[in-house]
């Protein structure tokens, strides 16, 4: 048995492209979605839980 028939190349790992409902999303799109979620969370906290307080208020 030859386990190195593919010239010793390792299999590709990670989220290269994810397909959801027939739409393919690459790594850059996934990074953009993750950044958008973080920004939306920060805005949501600022507009709800910290309403009426300045940045320095506790």
Beta strands, then each sheet from edge to edge (+ up, - down):
strand 1: 17-20
strand 2: 23-26
sheet 1: 1+ 2-
end
